[in-house]
Amino acid sequence: MNLFTALCCGAMAMLPLAQRGNVGLAALLFVLAQLGYTVATSIHAAHLERLAQSFISAEKLPCAGWAFGFLGGIAHC
């Protein structure tokens, strides 16, 4: 999963390198970032059942993560 997360972050970080008119490079970097994000999210979802065993349930774990992140965003402002 770390490899695909790094692919996503690296491709998005290199996106500003595509100069004006270089749509091909921008599209390639976007597709690589999207591929990395999609695969990393799929792997994360596949491990969710095992991670949720020590928590409440597989349905409540993502909800709790979203809620804590939302509260963190509010606290940061």
C-alpha positions as CSV (number, residue, x, y, z in Angstrom):
1,M,0.0,0.0,0.0
2,N,2.9,2.4,0.7
3,L,4.2,2.0,-2.8
4,F,0.8,3.1,-4.3
5,T,0.4,5.9,-1.8
6,A,3.9,7.1,-2.8
7,L,3.0,6.8,-6.5
8,C,-0.1,9.0,-5.9
9,C,1.8,11.6,-3.9
10,G,4.8,11.7,-6.2
11,A,2.7,12.1,-9.3
12,M,0.7,14.8,-7.8
13,A,3.8,16.6,-6.5
14,M,5.3,16.5,-10.1
15,L,2.1,17.8,-11.7
16,P,3.3,21.5,-11.6
17,L,6.3,20.4,-13.7
18,A,4.0,20.1,-16.7
19,Q,4.5,23.4,-18.5
20,R,1.8,25.3,-20.4
21,G,0.7,23.3,-23.4
22,N,2.2,20.0,-22.2
23,V,-1.1,18.3,-21.7
24,G,0.3,14.8,-22.3
25,L,2.6,15.0,-19.3
26,A,-0.1,16.4,-17.1
27,A,-2.5,13.7,-18.2
28,L,0.1,11.0,-17.6
29,L,0.8,12.3,-14.1
30,F,-2.9,12.6,-13.3
31,V,-3.5,9.0,-14.5
32,L,-0.6,7.7,-12.4
33,A,-1.8,9.6,-9.3
34,Q,-5.4,8.3,-9.8
35,L,-4.1,4.7,-10.3
36,G,-2.0,4.9,-7.1
37,Y,-4.9,6.4,-5.1
38,T,-7.4,3.8,-6.4
39,V,-5.2,0.8,-5.7
40,A,-4.2,2.1,-2.2
41,T,-7.8,2.7,-1.3
42,S,-8.7,-0.8,-2.5
43,I,-6.0,-2.4,-0.4
44,H,-7.0,-0.3,2.6
45,A,-10.6,-1.5,2.2
46,A,-9.5,-5.1,1.9
47,H,-7.7,-4.8,5.3
48,L,-10.6,-3.1,7.0
49,E,-12.2,-6.2,8.4
50,R,-9.0,-7.2,10.2
51,L,-8.4,-3.7,11.5
52,A,-11.9,-3.4,12.7
53,Q,-11.8,-6.6,14.8
54,S,-10.0,-4.7,17.6
55,F,-12.3,-1.7,17.2
56,I,-16.1,-1.8,17.1
57,S,-17.1,-3.0,13.6
58,A,-16.1,-2.7,10.0
59,E,-18.9,-0.3,9.4
60,K,-18.2,2.0,12.3
61,L,-14.4,2.3,11.9
62,P,-14.4,4.4,8.7
63,C,-17.2,6.6,10.2
64,A,-15.1,7.2,13.4
65,G,-12.1,8.0,11.3
66,W,-14.1,10.5,9.2
67,A,-15.6,12.1,12.3
68,F,-12.2,12.5,14.1
69,G,-10.7,14.0,11.0
70,F,-13.7,16.4,10.6
71,L,-13.3,17.4,14.3
72,G,-9.6,17.9,13.8
73,G,-10.3,20.1,10.8
74,I,-12.7,22.2,12.8
75,A,-10.2,22.5,15.7
76,H,-7.4,23.5,13.3
77,C,-9.4,26.5,12.1
